[in-house]
Amino acid sequence: MSQSHTLLVELLTEELPPKTLARLSSVFSEGLVTGLTARDLIDIPNSGSPSFEPFSTPRRLAVAIHNVRTVGVKQQVHKRVLPVSVALDANGRPSAQLIKKLAALGFPNMPLKRLERIMDGKIEAFFLKYVAPGITLKDGLQATLDETLTNLPTQKVLRYQRADGTNVQFVRPIHRIVALHANCIVPITALGLDASGITLGHRFLSEGHIVLHADSYSHTLKNRGKVIASMRERKETIRMQLLERAGMDYVLMPEALLNEVNALVEWPIVYECHFDQAFLQIPQECLILTMQTNHKHFMLTDAFGKLKSRFLVVSNLQTDTPQQIIMGNERVVHSRLTDAQFFFEQDKKKTLEQRVPLLANVVYHNKLGSQLQRVERLEALSVLIALIVGVDAKLTARAARLAKADLLTSMVTEFPELQGTIGAYYARYNGEPEDVAIGCLEHYQPRFSGDTLPSTEISTVVAVADKIEMLVGIWGIGLQPTGEKDPYALRRHALGLLRIILEKKLPLDLIDLLRYAYAQFSTQIQITDPTSALYDFFIERLRGLLYEYGYNAKEVEAVLSQNPTRIDDIISRLDAVRKFSALPAAVSLAVANKRIINFLKKTGSTPRHIETKLLVELEERMLFERLRSITPIVQERLSLRDYTGALLALASMRDAVDIFFNNVLVNDSNSALRENRLSLLMQLHIQMNCVADISKLAS
């Protein structure tokens, strides 16, 4: 009889890659659960899901799966064997093929009368009905573990030889495998190892070999092995220790850093360290970057966000005499910050303006010239855009000229992530206006999805110029994104530019902007005009962005099918379409508009003056008069960019449009009447689609 207990599986390894540990743990645990569930080895309550606990540390991947059976559930099998025409010979007796097939299925002496004859589509076939025994836990776990290990997300694997000479490959060398069903070992093998019920704890703090029970894995490891096996529990332990050590100060603990440190320790202990206060003269962002990125340390600030000269380290070693740990961290940090201080002081000896001409020696792209040529294009573009949006052109040009100068500083060479940030510091040090400094800082924004937009008008203009110059230049030399490859991040630049125009409501025409940018490359003979292709690229990115904003496909297509070039009023048009869609008249007018489009497509009629004397039917005269009275109202609303008002005015034409289509034959045999009615419909179509193609709203 099958019994249900907790199943524990653990792989004890050398230190796993910290940045992928969470992913490895997730795939490992979910892979085992999915495989065992598929083999009916987990007792799952009705309308429930498997119960399991994933565990992971730098040296182990583990999972405890509850209610696992020793033997899987028996299965009722109804299996197609062979078509009757193949299974029987000319005399109606079992053919050689049938005998061979039944033997392969494990029923060599099955009498013919035990088989069912059933129509399978148009073919009559023999079917076999039998009860298949459930798979044993040993066999099921072996197969599941093999599948899971094969599917682990490892870009690189290590190939190594075990002591017995067998060659093995895995993400890191593996030392032990634990497979326990309650306290019984499941005799499986993997990666050259036999499973056992014994593991090891912390490298330095544990008691040596630890005998496990599946139901008390986490508790045993914590108490005897000095290992917090749960990644979630370990992370919260680190967080609480950091807050406790910080006291009245604030801890800078981004989730990415917290997750990475969590993947580096099994028994986290937080210690307090210090560095020389003189280093606080270095730009704060530089200190934070090097401490977090290079050393995995946590910086502290006061209530106003000013950096403190003490920092916190998360160690994997608990000791009553942590002086050596503290001194070692402080010594490494001192050396790193001494270098940063030297770079900072050296950089200040030359102004940003003095560095700009030197950009001529830096290649931007071999087909697009130097960084200085790029800066000159940015200046020209920034001035053009500034004049359109009404921003100080002189300050904008200055910000654009200095925006890339920090690329030649030692600080940016050492800390590339700080380009722009360092430029702002040096701009202020050189006495440049604050708007210029902010322009240097923010012209890269937004750098990623969800990043903040530039905060000032000048930095916004320079950011637009920077992105459109990059897109036109790189696309123009044939390096547009292909498939998943986008080495120049053109998709990100396009989305960033669209977000700026949409959310800042910049009165910029997208086609004009692309043409302005292309004109700046007049000296680059290897570039071709990418305006049309880039416009389509922008519209596709815009479509996805609008879906993220919460608009549905019909609303988006109604607006984008008009090929808009003014992106700043897209949201207003979408909001107007949404309000219009809620009106009782919307469905009727959308269907009518679709009918009009079909008429015009079939006839290929061109717009011409409507002859009132040819409006012989009362219903078409009513529609004409109604259209003539509504048109000035619609155009006035459009001039005020009141798109909702324009559509609401059009909604009042519903009755006249419905009556026209119910009572007037458009394709009259009289060609003059027919052409006049088509002209009337064309004028109606123009007005109805002044905001969006409302035919797209029809289901």
Steps between C-alpha positions, in 0.01 A plus 500: 500500500634843402580746780539877477788679668723801442766449234829689539747536213824695549805558280810604698741684270789739479397868511228566242483819286336759730317695230323190370444317829135606536424389145683170545306434820166580339557279195642216714211490747223560247653245262491227766147590608371508141665169411373318809151644453493379139587151624220508762745477787366802692176482694331828410175609669198570281526834316836553667863505393814316614647620830876549507777717648801601289838552669824641364832623634833566330581129542171321456177466304222322685126452514264337750186370325207402721263206460714297262388138445724195502316370193305694242127457439388214273386622162210386283645476149299486179759456227466471124684187383471465121245552222284190452619470140858461625426300817317214322621282218288385205343226712401736782771372734755719690773615263872492577489879548228473765683224688820706498319818610324330793828345616664842491217637717553220753201283403651218287214253549207739486200327334340684211163518675655723772564773244235760414411584139425873479473745212795738520399769257437319171712199599392210721772414751569269791527664842634350822367594841715419806612629840863618508678480834624827649867590471717454809645804673852378422435479126288813489749712695792370296334596173381834636840596643673411173255722308535786747879500499499502120268804493678716758567849358879484483675689222833344595570163662814361657639168383692314765610149594393326817735292716375180335595633157148580375459823305224733619371839393294737711486870580738439793668184637253301709599316819185336636142417408230458763173324414282423803138391516432581867812332642540234229765542232367488143775307314555725199820608330600818320820666383703200605367495859267273695237668714533493878339660804810691614607856417752761613430834664698826505862462387641628831217516754326163467539173688613294201275231350132562568237224487177639356128430518284634219254670738762692699753597230498875557494472881785247508722701268446817701569344840772249416641635175488878552325534164181693431374290210202719404602781268202708611578455871869573443420820311275627778770414756748714305250784468422505872868486599579789262223714647609415854865588431401822321341640815375853429650504150344377177628197311532507122397145417372460143324168446754391237787540747303337781421202275860461389640516854232255611632256240855531637445398863350209693520650850488880459660726759517878455807696614560875507800654323627855435696697242681835517258796500721674243360261241157660541628778272479253211164509315254305710381290205857381441537385858168319493571335165841364591392386848192321370630364170859411581480414869132411568493741794202694634541877532332714766355850475352749742137609488582750221663241274857608571748213499662387825859380533393166645369205306369150567632168373318167497739223595456124480700449820378558855781569745550674834815665361397651165787753492680323216182489291434869564860609437519297180189666358614844605843449342355395165254790501774749591708396199203524264388841629856635491504427127161667455615807693811528282293474180257763629772750586680445169180546300429836660820644351332517158157648428231322302531764228870422464415133452246552221754548213678182614184303414623525140746224594223265617320295234123493543456260207726458199208586269369785715817683593644605834335585830570868422300474178223338699508785753471752216193315370352498852554876531328573170211266572456629854474859376239402237291313757540775761363760256197279424410430863590848627807429711810718545703403192831640628500302825374192316786521251749535787360193676515300176860610436621386844279190533762254370814672631519285813568196281864614501528524879689248710196456722279383213781283366513329841123508563322495160159479670552857624509672162270799522511500879869593506438754224248679723751518787772644278256743334413643841867509598574691176232757584254400231130590553300242695280430195811404306619270779160330519503465121831312522355279774158418357545489122538120515162461672295290492780242506270199547134403520331686783789744547419863580482754217723809481380756755571831323406641161863524390594147606182376328596663169858366513365151585270510195788614278732232638253219436382608155860555385595151617196338335537675163877453485517134598191401298624702203819292472301176504539393863131481588382234749453149363304238694615508860827675411513871572863584585443875494180481710298680233175355635577646842593838348178506295283418802682762707443764232132411468454518877660846510279638220183338638544581868658844451250581221772642274352660184732309268412345165667159487564503125647852518717395793638205302570725202674760715721228643580351159596844369778519761675205333547680167879448511465126564462353151455144627166570668164451327175673596327280760200728558227271366634180659565673832149648503355148469740385773378777731133422432555133589672598827223753566234233455653287776549803724134599467392148593711537815317826572173304508342571159345208313586382150195658329568841655869487412441387141233767448760769574820346361341393172488872418882502494529790746821701506413715801557259787430752776121492445465122461377461857239773452376328185486162676307645792256658254457168318438322831227749598348480153498117518279516808227696313190321362576649158854361484421151371261624232743766373795260507305251286389780266857620464608147412228486232618833359857372478381191313299714256795727430740207458276330244424808295835675527315831498694824541366790707312772313252775568156385612228615261197595713268475199589131476389433858161371391412289801380659824735280707813604310403867525457454875844341528657776289345777711598327821858455379522862388386626842726263699824552300582852634441380857728198450775712341481756780534222761799361308672837488471513880631139521170411666476154346228385735285796399555424131390139537202593716387739228530224241299265720198724449495393132401144583133527406569678171761239402276206594202641308721562194626142484152357564328696226751612236657279233858616468586304186217643297485409130513874428876572499457867593290415806742221593809722478331777696401261778853360513633855530260559787622183671860601441446836670325322786791255521754783525316659792432171679870409491642837600603368843534128438381230263183413688431208266765316706257507792255277315516138615 
